[in-house]
C-alpha cells in the first residue's frame, strides 16, 4: 500500500497530465479523510507552492483542529493568494489570533484583510504595537498610511507615514 506522500505525489502527477482540477481536488480530499492531520501536513510539505494541494489539505486540518492557529493562518494565506476574499481570510485570521495571540501571521492577515483603508491603518497600528520589533508590520503601516494620506488628503496620515518610514 502506498504511503500518503506517494499517493499525494501520484495525484499531483495525474493532475499535471490531465489538468482536471475537480478530479484532483476530490482525490486530495479523499486522501485527507483517512489521514492524521500531522501526517497530512507532512505529506503536503513538498507541495507548499501548489495552492491546489494546500487548500484541501488545510481545509481538512482546520476541520479536525478548529483552534490550530498555524493551520488557520496557512489556510487564510492560501485563500488570500488565490483571491478568496477579505471576509473569509479575515474570519480565519481572527480565529487564529484568538487561538494564539502570539502568531504574527494571524495578525498580519487580519490587518491585510481589512478593506477600508482607514481601518486598515488602525489595524496595522495595532499590529505594530503588539509586535514592536516587527519591521514588516511597520512598513505595512507606513505604506497604508501613505495611501490614506494620498487618497483622502489626510495630513495626520501623512505624518504617521513619514514618522513610521523614518523609524524603519
C-alpha positions as a Markdown table, in Angstrom:
| # | Residue | x | y | z |
|---|---|---|---|---|
| 1 | Unk | 0.0 | 0.0 | 0.0 |
| 2 | Unk | 1.5 | 3.4 | -1.0 |
| 3 | Unk | 2.3 | 6.0 | 1.7 |
| 4 | Unk | 0.3 | 9.2 | 2.0 |
| 5 | Unk | 3.1 | 11.1 | 0.4 |
| 6 | Unk | 3.3 | 8.6 | -2.5 |
| 7 | Unk | -0.5 | 8.8 | -3.0 |
| 8 | Unk | -0.4 | 12.6 | -3.0 |
| 9 | Unk | 2.5 | 12.7 | -5.4 |
| 10 | Unk | 0.7 | 10.4 | -7.7 |
| 11 | Unk | -2.4 | 12.6 | -7.6 |
| 12 | Unk | -0.3 | 15.6 | -8.4 |
| 13 | Unk | 1.3 | 13.8 | -11.3 |
| 14 | Unk | -2.1 | 12.8 | -12.7 |
| 15 | Unk | -3.3 | 16.4 | -12.3 |
| 16 | Unk | -0.2 | 17.7 | -14.1 |
| 17 | Unk | -1.0 | 15.4 | -17.0 |
| 18 | Unk | -4.8 | 15.8 | -17.3 |
| 19 | Unk | -5.3 | 19.3 | -15.8 |
| 20 | Unk | -8.6 | 18.1 | -14.3 |
| 21 | Unk | -8.8 | 20.3 | -11.2 |
| 22 | Unk | -12.1 | 18.9 | -9.9 |
| 23 | Unk | -10.9 | 15.3 | -10.0 |
| 24 | Unk | -7.6 | 16.4 | -8.4 |
| 25 | Unk | -9.4 | 18.2 | -5.5 |
| 26 | Unk | -11.6 | 15.2 | -5.0 |
| 27 | Unk | -8.5 | 13.0 | -4.9 |
| 28 | Unk | -6.8 | 15.1 | -2.3 |
| 29 | Unk | -9.9 | 15.4 | -0.2 |
| 30 | Unk | -10.3 | 11.7 | -0.3 |
| 31 | Unk | -6.8 | 11.2 | 0.9 |
| 32 | Unk | -7.3 | 13.7 | 3.6 |
| 33 | Unk | -10.4 | 11.9 | 5.0 |
| 34 | Unk | -8.3 | 9.0 | 6.2 |
| 35 | Unk | -5.2 | 10.8 | 7.2 |
| 36 | Unk | -4.0 | 12.1 | 10.5 |
| 37 | Unk | -3.6 | 15.9 | 10.4 |
| 38 | Unk | 0.1 | 15.8 | 11.2 |
| 39 | Unk | 0.8 | 13.2 | 8.6 |
| 40 | Unk | -1.3 | 15.1 | 6.0 |
| 41 | Unk | 0.6 | 18.3 | 6.6 |
| 42 | Unk | 3.9 | 16.4 | 6.4 |
| 43 | Unk | 2.9 | 14.8 | 3.1 |
| 44 | Unk | 1.9 | 18.1 | 1.7 |
| 45 | Unk | 5.2 | 19.7 | 2.6 |
| 46 | Unk | 6.8 | 19.2 | -0.8 |
| 47 | Unk | 3.8 | 21.0 | -2.4 |
| 48 | Unk | 3.6 | 24.2 | -0.4 |
| 49 | Unk | 3.9 | 26.2 | -3.6 |
| 50 | Unk | 0.9 | 24.4 | -5.0 |
| 51 | Unk | -2.3 | 26.1 | -3.9 |
| 52 | Unk | -4.5 | 23.4 | -5.3 |
| 53 | Unk | -2.8 | 21.0 | -2.9 |
| 54 | Unk | -2.7 | 23.2 | 0.2 |
| 55 | Unk | -6.3 | 24.3 | 0.1 |
| 56 | Unk | -7.9 | 20.9 | 0.6 |
| 57 | Unk | -5.2 | 19.9 | 3.0 |
| 58 | Unk | -5.6 | 22.8 | 5.3 |
| 59 | Unk | -9.4 | 22.8 | 4.9 |
| 60 | Unk | -9.3 | 19.3 | 6.3 |
| 61 | Unk | -6.8 | 20.1 | 9.0 |
| 62 | Unk | -8.8 | 23.1 | 10.2 |
| 63 | Unk | -11.9 | 21.0 | 10.4 |
| 64 | Unk | -10.1 | 18.5 | 12.5 |
| 65 | Unk | -8.4 | 21.2 | 14.6 |
| 66 | Unk | -10.6 | 24.3 | 14.6 |
| 67 | Unk | -8.3 | 26.1 | 17.0 |
| 68 | Unk | -4.9 | 25.3 | 15.3 |
| 69 | Unk | -3.6 | 28.8 | 14.7 |
| 70 | Unk | -0.8 | 27.7 | 12.4 |
| 71 | Unk | -3.2 | 25.7 | 10.2 |
| 72 | Unk | -5.7 | 28.6 | 10.2 |
| 73 | Unk | -3.0 | 31.0 | 9.1 |
| 74 | Unk | -1.8 | 28.6 | 6.4 |
| 75 | Unk | -5.4 | 28.3 | 5.0 |
| 76 | Unk | -6.1 | 32.0 | 5.3 |
| 77 | Unk | -2.8 | 32.7 | 3.4 |
| 78 | Unk | -3.5 | 30.3 | 0.6 |
| 79 | Unk | -7.1 | 31.7 | 0.3 |
| 80 | Unk | -5.7 | 35.2 | 0.1 |
| 81 | Unk | -3.2 | 34.3 | -2.5 |
| 82 | Unk | -5.9 | 32.7 | -4.7 |
| 83 | Unk | -8.3 | 35.6 | -4.3 |
| 84 | Unk | -10.8 | 34.1 | -1.9 |
| 85 | Unk | -11.5 | 37.4 | -0.4 |
| 86 | Unk | -11.1 | 39.5 | 2.7 |
| 87 | Unk | -14.2 | 38.3 | 4.5 |
| 88 | Unk | -13.1 | 34.6 | 4.6 |
| 89 | Unk | -9.5 | 35.5 | 5.2 |
| 90 | Unk | -10.3 | 37.9 | 8.0 |
| 91 | Unk | -12.5 | 35.4 | 9.8 |
| 92 | Unk | -9.8 | 32.8 | 9.7 |
| 93 | Unk | -7.2 | 35.3 | 10.8 |
| 94 | Unk | -9.5 | 36.4 | 13.7 |
| 95 | Unk | -9.9 | 32.8 | 14.8 |
| 96 | Unk | -6.1 | 32.2 | 14.6 |
| 97 | Unk | -5.5 | 35.4 | 16.7 |
| 98 | Unk | -7.8 | 34.2 | 19.4 |
| 99 | Unk | -6.2 | 30.7 | 19.4 |
| 100 | Unk | -2.7 | 32.0 | 19.5 |
| 101 | Unk | -2.3 | 35.8 | 20.3 |
| 102 | Unk | 1.4 | 35.5 | 19.6 |
| 103 | Unk | 1.0 | 34.3 | 16.0 |
| 104 | Unk | 2.2 | 37.2 | 13.9 |
| 105 | Unk | 1.0 | 35.7 | 10.7 |
| 106 | Unk | -2.6 | 35.8 | 12.1 |
| 107 | Unk | -2.2 | 39.4 | 12.9 |
| 108 | Unk | -0.7 | 40.3 | 9.5 |
| 109 | Unk | -3.6 | 38.6 | 7.7 |
| 110 | Unk | -6.1 | 40.2 | 10.0 |
| 111 | Unk | -4.7 | 43.7 | 9.1 |
| 112 | Unk | -4.3 | 42.8 | 5.4 |
| 113 | Unk | -7.9 | 41.6 | 5.1 |
| 114 | Unk | -9.4 | 44.9 | 6.1 |
| 115 | Unk | -11.0 | 46.6 | 3.1 |
| 116 | Unk | -11.3 | 50.1 | 4.4 |
| 117 | Unk | -8.0 | 52.0 | 4.2 |
| 118 | Unk | -8.5 | 54.0 | 7.4 |
| 119 | Unk | -9.5 | 50.9 | 9.4 |
| 120 | Unk | -6.5 | 49.0 | 7.8 |
| 121 | Unk | -4.2 | 51.7 | 9.0 |
| 122 | Unk | -5.7 | 51.3 | 12.5 |
| 123 | Unk | -5.2 | 47.6 | 12.3 |
| 124 | Unk | -1.5 | 47.9 | 11.2 |
| 125 | Unk | -1.0 | 50.4 | 14.1 |
| 126 | Unk | -2.4 | 47.7 | 16.4 |
| 127 | Unk | -0.1 | 45.0 | 14.9 |
| 128 | Unk | 2.9 | 47.4 | 15.2 |
| 129 | Unk | 2.1 | 48.0 | 18.9 |
| 130 | Unk | 1.6 | 44.2 | 19.5 |
| 131 | Unk | 4.9 | 43.4 | 17.9 |
| 132 | Unk | 7.1 | 46.5 | 18.2 |
| 133 | Unk | 10.2 | 44.8 | 16.5 |
| 134 | Unk | 8.1 | 43.7 | 13.5 |
| 135 | Unk | 9.6 | 45.7 | 10.6 |
| 136 | Unk | 7.2 | 44.2 | 8.1 |
| 137 | Unk | 4.2 | 45.4 | 10.1 |
| 138 | Unk | 5.8 | 48.9 | 10.5 |
| 139 | Unk | 6.5 | 49.0 | 6.7 |
| 140 | Unk | 2.8 | 48.0 | 6.0 |
| 141 | Unk | 1.7 | 50.6 | 8.4 |
| 142 | Unk | 3.8 | 53.3 | 6.7 |
| 143 | Unk | 2.6 | 52.2 | 3.2 |
| 144 | Unk | -1.1 | 52.1 | 4.2 |
| 145 | Unk | -0.8 | 55.5 | 6.0 |
| 146 | Unk | 0.8 | 56.9 | 2.8 |
| 147 | Unk | -2.0 | 55.5 | 0.8 |
| 148 | Unk | -4.6 | 57.0 | 3.1 |
| 149 | Unk | -2.8 | 60.4 | 3.1 |
| 150 | Unk | -2.9 | 60.4 | -0.7 |
| 151 | Unk | -6.4 | 59.1 | -1.1 |
| 152 | Unk | -8.0 | 61.4 | 1.5 |
| 153 | Unk | -5.5 | 64.3 | 1.7 |
| 154 | Unk | -5.1 | 63.4 | 5.3 |
| 155 | Unk | -2.2 | 65.3 | 6.9 |
| 156 | Unk | -2.2 | 63.2 | 10.1 |
| 157 | Unk | -1.9 | 60.0 | 8.0 |
| 158 | Unk | 1.0 | 61.6 | 6.0 |
| 159 | Unk | 2.7 | 62.5 | 9.3 |
| 160 | Unk | 2.2 | 58.9 | 10.5 |
| 161 | Unk | 3.6 | 57.6 | 7.3 |
| 162 | Unk | 6.7 | 59.8 | 7.4 |
| 163 | Unk | 7.4 | 59.1 | 11.0 |
| 164 | Unk | 7.0 | 55.4 | 10.5 |
| 165 | Unk | 9.2 | 55.3 | 7.4 |
| 166 | Unk | 11.9 | 57.3 | 9.3 |
| 167 | Unk | 11.8 | 54.8 | 12.1 |
| 168 | Unk | 12.5 | 51.9 | 9.8 |
